[in-house]
Amino acid sequence: MIKAIVTDIEGTTSSLSFVKDVLFPYARAHLPDFIKSHQAQAEIKPLLTQAKEIAGGELDEEALVAQFIHWIDTDQKITPLKSLQGLIWLEGYRNGDFTGHVYEDAVRNLRKWFGLGYKLYVYSSGSVQAQKLLFGHSDFGDLTPIFSGYFDTHIGGKKEAVSYERIAAELGLPAEQILFLSDIKEELDAARQAGFATCWLVREQAPDSGAAHVQVSDFDGIHL
């Protein structure tokens, strides 16, 4: 019996185009000025230090900005980058520059499941802060009250089974009582290896009954 649902964001609850065409370009455009004006702040300094360690060198400001831009352009899942992007997006949401896209079918079903007593969680490569911002400033208002928790790459990579084992331990539930929703097969493979139930969102194509995981075209096709 499923007791908790863990959902991905990009391509699952929210469109890939919102992330790739709105959020990423916004962070890329504002990153140089953001680092210049915030680099001495206590919240920012550890992120820059960690980024330098990952890059493998003592970078000056210009080189560090270039490194971040490279990671953005090559869609790298670098934890300090994701944290920095989240802080930049915070300013964007607060300024009303954009709202978080969430599919209507996702909102409707997540609210229904919450009302039925299922525990809802988010697991995304984007930082926990970025996740909360998207759902807190969504096209449908503040959705954060329906979620019980959030996970990002601090708990591990999304294509690694151990990450899902850690999530199950955090939730205090047997893995088979947790359903993971994603649009990425490798993530679903890792979740299943850890014992999770899985469901594959394929919004841009017809579901394949012979696929490695149950496929649905939207949240209305998910049966708990």
LINVEN-V544264 format. One record per residue. N is the residue number from 1. RES is the residue in one letter. OMEGA is omega in degrees with one decimal (999 if undefined). NEAR is the number of other ideal C-beta (glycine too) atoms within 8 Angstrom. Layout:
BEGIN
n: {N	N}
res: {RES	RES}
omega: {OMEGA	OMEGA}
near: {NEAR	NEAR}
END
This chain:
BEGIN
n: {1	2	3	4	5	6	7	8	9	10	11	12	13	14	15	16	17	18	19	20	21	22	23	24	25	26	27	28	29	30	31	32	33	34	35	36	37	38	39	40	41	42	43	44	45	46	47	48	49	50	51	52	53	54	55	56	57	58	59	60	61	62	63	64	65	66	67	68	69	70	71	72	73	74	75	76	77	78	79	80	81	82	83	84	85	86	87	88	89	90	91	92	93	94	95	96	97	98	99	100	101	102	103	104	105	106	107	108	109	110	111	112	113	114	115	116	117	118	119	120	121	122	123	124	125	126	127	128	129	130	131	132	133	134	135	136	137	138	139	140	141	142	143	144	145	146	147	148	149	150	151	152	153	154	155	156	157	158	159	160	161	162	163	164	165	166	167	168	169	170	171	172	173	174	175	176	177	178	179	180	181	182	183	184	185	186	187	188	189	190	191	192	193	194	195	196	197	198	199	200	201	202	203	204	205	206	207	208	209	210	211	212	213	214	215	216	217	218	219	220	221	222	223	224}
res: {M	I	K	A	I	V	T	D	I	E	G	T	T	S	S	L	S	F	V	K	D	V	L	F	P	Y	A	R	A	H	L	P	D	F	I	K	S	H	Q	A	Q	A	E	I	K	P	L	L	T	Q	A	K	E	I	A	G	G	E	L	D	E	E	A	L	V	A	Q	F	I	H	W	I	D	T	D	Q	K	I	T	P	L	K	S	L	Q	G	L	I	W	L	E	G	Y	R	N	G	D	F	T	G	H	V	Y	E	D	A	V	R	N	L	R	K	W	F	G	L	G	Y	K	L	Y	V	Y	S	S	G	S	V	Q	A	Q	K	L	L	F	G	H	S	D	F	G	D	L	T	P	I	F	S	G	Y	F	D	T	H	I	G	G	K	K	E	A	V	S	Y	E	R	I	A	A	E	L	G	L	P	A	E	Q	I	L	F	L	S	D	I	K	E	E	L	D	A	A	R	Q	A	G	F	A	T	C	W	L	V	R	E	Q	A	P	D	S	G	A	A	H	V	Q	V	S	D	F	D	G	I	H	L}
omega: {179.0	177.9	-179.2	179.5	177.1	-176.9	168.6	178.3	-173.8	179.0	-177.3	174.3	-171.6	-176.5	174.8	-176.4	178.7	-179.4	-173.6	-174.4	-179.2	-173.1	-177.1	178.7	179.4	179.4	-178.9	-177.4	-174.4	-174.5	-178.7	-179.7	-179.2	178.9	-178.6	-174.8	-175.2	-169.7	-179.3	-177.1	-176.0	-178.8	-173.5	-174.2	-179.9	179.4	179.5	177.5	180.0	178.9	178.5	179.2	179.2	-179.8	175.8	179.3	177.1	-174.4	171.9	-174.3	-177.8	-179.5	179.4	176.5	178.7	179.0	177.5	179.8	177.9	178.8	177.7	-176.2	-179.7	175.1	179.3	179.4	-178.1	-172.1	178.9	175.8	-178.9	178.5	179.6	176.8	179.8	179.1	177.5	179.1	177.3	178.6	179.7	177.6	-178.5	179.3	-178.6	-179.7	177.4	171.8	-176.3	178.7	172.8	179.1	-179.2	-179.5	177.7	-179.9	-176.9	-178.0	176.1	177.6	178.7	-179.1	177.3	179.3	179.4	175.4	175.8	174.5	-176.1	-179.7	177.4	173.0	-176.0	175.2	173.0	-177.0	176.1	179.2	179.5	178.0	-179.3	178.8	-178.4	-178.2	179.1	180.0	-175.2	175.1	-178.5	180.0	-176.5	180.0	-174.9	-179.2	-178.0	-178.6	-180.0	-180.0	-175.2	177.6	176.0	-174.9	173.6	179.9	178.4	179.8	-174.1	178.9	-179.1	-177.0	-177.8	178.7	-179.5	174.1	178.4	178.7	178.4	178.5	178.2	-178.2	-179.0	-178.6	171.1	-176.2	-176.2	177.3	-178.8	176.8	178.0	-179.9	179.7	174.6	-175.5	-176.7	-176.4	176.3	179.0	176.5	-179.3	179.2	179.1	178.0	178.6	176.9	-178.9	163.0	-174.8	174.5	-172.3	176.4	178.7	-172.4	-174.4	-179.0	178.7	178.0	179.2	-176.8	179.9	-177.8	-177.0	177.9	175.8	-179.6	174.7	-178.2	176.4	-175.9	178.5	-179.3	-178.7	-179.6	-176.4	999}
near: {3	10	8	14	14	13	15	17	12	11	11	12	9	14	8	7	7	11	13	8	7	11	12	11	8	13	13	10	6	11	14	7	7	12	15	8	6	10	10	5	7	4	8	13	10	7	11	12	8	10	15	11	7	8	9	4	6	3	9	5	9	6	9	14	11	8	11	13	10	9	10	14	7	6	5	8	8	9	11	11	12	15	11	16	15	14	13	13	13	10	10	11	14	6	6	5	6	9	7	14	11	14	12	7	9	14	12	9	11	14	9	8	11	10	6	6	4	11	8	13	15	14	14	13	8	13	11	10	10	14	14	10	13	14	14	11	9	14	6	7	4	8	13	8	5	8	11	6	8	11	13	14	10	7	10	9	7	14	8	8	9	8	14	15	11	10	14	14	7	9	11	4	9	7	11	7	9	17	12	17	12	15	10	10	8	7	12	15	10	14	13	10	8	13	10	14	8	13	13	14	15	12	9	3	6	5	10	7	5	3	9	6	10	7	12	13	10	10	12	7	8	9	3	7}
END
